[in-house]
Amino acid sequence: MNTVSPPLPRPERPEGFDQEIRALVDDTAPRLFAVVEEYTCEDGELDARVAGWGLAHADGGGTQVAAVDGAAWLSLASPERAAAWVSRRPGSFGSVVRAGAPKP
């Protein structure tokens, strides 16, 4: 028979501690961004697609990007490296668009 210990009681929080936790989470949360591929169609029209989604971690924690089609998962130094990766395709230009950024 397995014995399960009861969880430890949650410590009493001082006033304002919840706000400190929220600030900590907000300050360290990774930034969500899309890697957008711009390209010229056969008819000469400019088009674009979201090639992948990524998370950029603060303080040099790196960047993870997943291709939309599931064909690649990258661990890179920065979001801009993901844009450069997309730009390697002939006729394509990659850019980074931060999700939730103010609209121009």
C-alpha positions as CSV (number, residue, x, y, z in Angstrom):
1,M,0.0,0.0,0.0
2,N,1.3,3.4,-1.0
3,T,1.3,6.2,1.5
4,V,0.9,9.7,0.3
5,S,1.9,12.6,2.5
6,P,-0.4,15.6,2.7
7,P,0.9,18.7,0.9
8,L,2.6,21.3,3.0
9,P,0.4,24.2,4.0
10,R,0.8,27.3,1.9
11,P,2.8,29.9,3.8
12,E,1.1,33.1,4.9
13,R,1.7,35.8,2.3
14,P,2.5,39.4,3.3
15,E,0.4,42.2,1.9
16,G,1.5,43.0,-1.6
17,F,3.3,39.7,-2.2
18,D,0.8,38.7,-5.0
19,Q,1.7,41.9,-6.9
20,E,5.4,41.1,-6.5
21,I,4.9,37.7,-7.9
22,R,2.9,39.1,-10.8
23,A,5.7,41.6,-11.6
24,L,8.3,38.8,-11.4
25,V,6.2,36.7,-13.9
26,D,5.7,39.7,-16.2
27,D,9.4,40.7,-16.1
28,T,10.6,37.2,-17.0
29,A,7.9,35.9,-19.3
30,P,9.2,35.0,-22.8
31,R,7.9,37.1,-25.7
32,L,5.8,35.4,-28.3
33,F,6.5,36.2,-31.9
34,A,5.8,35.0,-35.4
35,V,8.4,34.5,-38.1
36,V,6.8,35.8,-41.3
37,E,8.0,34.8,-44.7
38,E,7.4,37.4,-47.5
39,Y,7.8,36.2,-51.1
40,T,6.8,37.1,-54.6
41,C,4.2,34.9,-56.3
42,E,4.4,33.6,-59.9
43,D,2.1,36.5,-61.0
44,G,4.5,39.0,-59.4
45,E,2.2,39.8,-56.4
46,L,3.8,40.1,-53.0
47,D,2.5,37.6,-50.4
48,A,3.3,36.5,-46.9
49,R,2.7,33.7,-44.6
50,V,3.5,32.8,-41.0
51,A,6.4,30.3,-41.2
52,G,6.7,29.7,-37.5
53,W,6.0,30.7,-33.9
54,G,8.7,31.4,-31.3
55,L,9.4,32.3,-27.7
56,A,12.2,34.7,-26.9
57,H,13.5,34.5,-23.4
58,A,14.8,37.5,-21.5
59,D,18.5,37.9,-20.4
60,G,20.0,35.9,-23.2
61,G,18.0,32.8,-22.4
62,G,17.7,32.0,-26.1
63,T,14.9,31.6,-28.6
64,Q,12.8,28.6,-29.5
65,V,11.0,28.5,-32.8
66,A,8.6,25.9,-34.2
67,A,7.7,25.8,-37.9
68,V,4.0,26.0,-38.6
69,D,4.1,22.9,-40.7
70,G,5.9,21.0,-37.9
71,A,8.9,20.3,-40.1
72,A,11.4,22.1,-37.8
73,W,12.0,23.0,-34.2
74,L,14.9,25.4,-33.7
75,S,16.8,26.7,-30.7
76,L,18.5,30.0,-31.7
77,A,20.3,32.9,-30.1
78,S,17.6,35.5,-31.1
79,P,14.4,36.0,-33.0
80,E,16.4,37.7,-35.7
81,R,18.2,34.5,-36.4
82,A,14.9,32.8,-37.1
83,A,14.1,35.6,-39.6
84,A,17.5,34.9,-41.2
85,W,16.8,31.2,-41.4
86,V,13.5,31.9,-43.3
87,S,15.4,34.3,-45.6
88,R,17.6,31.5,-46.8
89,R,14.9,30.3,-49.1
90,P,15.4,31.7,-52.6
91,G,13.1,34.7,-53.2
92,S,12.0,34.9,-49.5
93,F,12.5,37.6,-46.9
94,G,12.0,36.7,-43.2
95,S,10.9,39.1,-40.5
96,V,9.9,39.0,-36.9
97,V,6.5,40.2,-35.8
98,R,5.9,40.3,-32.0
99,A,2.5,39.0,-31.1
100,G,0.3,41.6,-29.3
101,A,2.5,44.5,-30.3
102,P,0.7,47.8,-30.8
103,K,-0.6,48.2,-34.4
104,P,1.2,50.9,-36.5
